[in-house]
Structure formats: C-alpha cells, structure tokens
C-alpha cells in the first residue's frame, strides 16, 4: 500500500499534476467532506497532497451529473455485484 502511494506521488509530480491519481482524488474528497473547508484543501494542495478545491468540485459535479443522467444512485462506471464494489474506467 505504501509503495502504491509513493508511485502515485511520483506519477503526479512527474506530470506536474496532469494525471489524476486516485490517492489525490480520494484524499481531497475525504478532507472536503469531513471538514467542509476550501482553505484547508488549498493549503494542503500547495504541498502537493491532492488536487485543488476547484478540481475536486469539478470531479464531484461530473459524478453527480452521471447519477442524474443515468437515473441511478451510482455513476455508470461503478457496479455492485455479490456485495463487491468495483469501479471501472479512468478518473
């Protein structure tokens, strides 16, 4: 798990944040949901821990739009079968 975390940091740093790494999306979204503070996300973004507040909101909006368009509670690239949650596709 630690290896994957370091690899995602290297990929993000080497592409100057052009690649959206799952770690950075999930961590940023979690902090936003727990704290609700854009300033905290901005500060931690400057240290390279995750994407900007605007990018996180863009991702959340895209997921919400998929839910509304599909008429389902889950976005189209997430499926649940046999109590196993899997997400397919590119973030």
Backbone bond lengths (Angstrom), bond angles and torsions (degrees), N, CA, C in turn:
res aa  C-N    CA-C-N  psi(-1)  N-CA   C-N-CA  omega(-1)  CA-C   N-CA-C  phi
1 X - - - 1.441 - - 1.531 110.13 -
2 X 1.316 117.19 -42.09 1.453 120.86 179.10 1.523 110.39 -65.25
3 X 1.332 115.98 -37.92 1.462 120.15 178.71 1.520 110.36 -60.85
4 X 1.322 117.08 -44.89 1.463 120.88 -179.34 1.518 110.57 -63.93
5 X 1.313 117.25 -38.36 1.459 121.65 178.73 1.527 110.81 -61.59
6 X 1.333 115.96 -45.65 1.464 120.55 179.33 1.527 110.82 -65.92
7 X 1.323 117.01 -40.36 1.466 121.04 178.85 1.525 110.59 -61.94
8 X 1.324 117.35 -42.40 1.461 120.24 179.22 1.525 111.02 -65.69
9 X 1.332 117.53 -37.17 1.467 120.48 175.61 1.521 111.09 -63.31
10 X 1.329 117.26 -42.32 1.470 121.55 179.60 1.524 110.41 -64.71
11 X 1.328 116.93 -44.39 1.471 120.57 179.39 1.523 111.17 -61.85
12 X 1.307 116.10 -44.38 1.459 120.25 -179.89 1.527 111.24 -65.20
13 X 1.327 116.00 -43.05 1.468 119.55 -179.03 1.521 112.02 -68.45
14 X 1.326 116.97 -39.99 1.463 119.67 -177.61 1.527 112.58 -70.66
15 X 1.337 117.26 -24.62 1.468 120.22 177.55 1.520 111.37 -100.18
16 X 1.322 116.50 9.17 1.469 123.28 -179.35 1.527 111.77 54.06
17 X 1.340 115.33 40.74 1.457 121.20 176.64 1.517 115.43 80.09
18 X 1.325 117.58 7.53 1.469 119.83 -179.76 1.532 111.20 -71.78
19 X 1.327 117.29 -34.39 1.462 120.90 176.87 1.523 108.39 -85.57
20 X 1.311 116.37 129.86 1.459 121.15 177.31 1.521 108.19 -88.76
21 X 1.309 116.32 107.53 1.458 121.64 -177.99 1.535 109.20 -89.87
22 X 1.339 117.30 139.14 1.464 120.51 -178.51 1.527 113.40 -54.48
23 X 1.320 117.65 -39.15 1.463 121.17 -179.37 1.523 110.90 -57.52
24 X 1.313 116.68 -45.27 1.452 120.78 -176.33 1.526 111.93 -70.64
25 X 1.313 116.36 -34.24 1.468 119.85 178.62 1.526 110.42 -70.86
26 X 1.329 116.61 -48.84 1.461 120.93 -176.75 1.526 110.92 -66.29
27 X 1.318 117.26 -44.06 1.462 120.57 -179.94 1.532 111.20 -62.59
28 X 1.313 117.04 -46.23 1.458 120.67 178.98 1.514 113.12 -63.52
29 X 1.320 116.00 -42.53 1.460 120.54 179.35 1.528 110.68 -65.31
30 X 1.315 116.72 -39.93 1.463 120.76 179.09 1.525 111.29 -63.58
31 X 1.323 116.73 -45.87 1.467 120.05 178.91 1.523 110.00 -63.34
32 X 1.323 117.32 -38.85 1.471 120.07 178.92 1.520 111.21 -64.59
33 X 1.325 116.96 -42.44 1.467 119.92 -179.93 1.520 112.21 -69.59
34 X 1.327 117.04 -36.43 1.467 119.96 -178.36 1.526 112.97 -77.31
35 X 1.336 116.13 -38.52 1.464 118.45 -175.26 1.527 113.19 -104.09
36 X 1.323 117.36 -32.79 1.455 121.09 -177.07 1.519 113.16 69.21
37 X 1.319 117.24 18.13 1.465 121.35 -174.60 1.524 111.26 -110.62
38 X 1.320 116.03 115.56 1.461 121.68 177.64 1.521 111.14 -69.25
39 X 1.325 117.29 -33.26 1.462 119.61 -178.52 1.528 111.73 -66.77
40 X 1.317 117.71 -36.30 1.458 121.26 176.82 1.529 110.67 -64.84
41 X 1.321 116.41 -43.37 1.465 120.75 178.17 1.518 110.21 -63.39
42 X 1.318 117.86 -40.64 1.465 121.54 179.14 1.528 111.38 -63.18
43 X 1.317 117.04 -43.20 1.467 120.59 179.19 1.527 110.52 -62.94
44 X 1.326 117.13 -47.98 1.456 120.20 -178.91 1.525 111.70 -69.20
45 X 1.324 117.63 -29.60 1.458 121.73 175.02 1.523 111.08 -63.17
46 X 1.305 117.01 -37.59 1.464 120.93 179.34 1.528 111.96 -65.06
47 X 1.322 116.37 -24.85 1.467 120.86 175.60 1.527 112.14 -87.99
48 X 1.327 117.23 0.53 1.456 121.76 175.50 1.515 115.50 84.12
49 X 1.333 117.36 16.92 1.465 119.12 -177.08 1.517 112.95 -79.51
50 X 1.307 118.08 -31.70 1.455 119.97 175.29 1.511 110.00 -163.10
51 X 1.337 115.05 -177.24 1.458 120.68 -173.60 1.527 111.51 -73.45
52 X 1.310 114.60 169.09 1.460 120.69 -178.94 1.531 110.81 -66.98
53 X 1.303 115.27 161.71 1.460 121.21 177.77 1.528 110.44 -58.66
54 X 1.316 116.58 -41.71 1.469 120.44 -180.00 1.529 111.17 -61.83
55 X 1.335 117.36 -40.53 1.466 121.17 179.72 1.525 110.27 -67.75
56 X 1.326 117.57 -40.20 1.465 120.52 177.89 1.531 110.80 -62.94
57 X 1.327 116.36 -40.72 1.466 119.73 178.42 1.528 110.94 -66.81
58 X 1.322 116.50 -36.17 1.468 120.65 177.51 1.535 110.39 -63.00
59 X 1.316 117.39 -42.63 1.466 121.81 179.32 1.527 110.17 -66.38
60 X 1.329 117.90 -45.50 1.467 121.16 178.25 1.526 111.64 -61.33
61 X 1.321 116.57 -39.84 1.469 120.74 178.52 1.520 111.11 -65.48
62 X 1.331 116.99 -41.17 1.465 120.76 178.43 1.530 110.71 -63.20
63 X 1.336 117.23 -41.49 1.466 120.07 177.27 1.527 111.14 -64.42
64 X 1.326 116.95 -42.08 1.467 120.81 179.04 1.521 110.88 -64.58
65 X 1.328 117.42 -39.60 1.469 120.91 177.56 1.521 111.03 -62.70
66 X 1.345 117.21 -38.94 1.464 120.12 177.77 1.523 110.98 -63.81
67 X 1.316 116.61 -39.97 1.462 120.57 179.42 1.522 110.01 -64.06
68 X 1.324 117.65 -45.03 1.465 121.71 -179.62 1.531 110.49 -64.50
69 X 1.328 117.36 -43.88 1.468 121.33 -178.16 1.527 112.18 -66.38
70 X 1.323 116.71 -36.46 1.465 119.14 -175.75 1.530 112.44 -84.56
71 X 1.330 117.11 -18.26 1.461 119.93 -178.36 1.518 111.90 74.82
72 X 1.318 117.32 11.07 1.450 122.58 -179.78 1.525 109.31 -111.83
73 X 1.310 116.88 164.31 1.450 120.33 177.08 1.529 112.39 -80.20
74 X 1.328 116.94 -14.98 1.460 121.65 -179.96 1.520 110.47 -114.29
75 X 1.331 118.13 143.55 1.460 120.31 173.57 1.527 110.33 -60.05
76 X 1.321 117.23 158.08 1.463 121.62 -173.46 1.518 113.63 -63.68
77 X 1.338 118.33 -25.31 1.464 119.14 -177.88 1.528 112.93 -91.28
78 X 1.325 117.77 8.96 1.462 121.42 176.14 1.522 107.86 -116.77
79 X 1.327 115.54 128.56 1.465 118.95 178.35 1.515 109.68 -131.07
80 X 1.309 115.13 148.31 1.458 121.38 178.10 1.516 107.42 -119.82
81 X 1.328 115.38 121.61 1.455 118.86 174.66 1.517 108.11 -143.23
82 X 1.294 116.73 136.28 1.467 123.92 -179.94 1.531 110.94 54.84
83 X 1.331 116.02 40.55 1.461 122.51 179.05 1.523 114.00 59.63
84 X 1.328 116.58 24.44 1.464 121.39 176.99 1.520 107.33 -117.09
85 X 1.301 116.02 123.37 1.458 121.07 179.64 1.516 108.73 -91.74
86 X 1.321 116.97 127.93 1.462 119.55 177.28 1.516 108.90 -135.14
87 X 1.326 115.30 142.69 1.457 121.09 178.83 1.506 108.08 -118.44
88 X 1.309 116.12 123.60 1.459 121.41 -177.85 1.513 108.87 -114.69
89 X 1.307 115.85 144.87 1.459 119.46 177.38 1.507 111.31 116.15
90 X 1.299 113.80 -176.57 1.461 120.76 -176.76 1.506 109.84 -106.97
91 X 1.330 116.70 137.11 1.459 121.51 178.56 1.496 110.53 -84.55
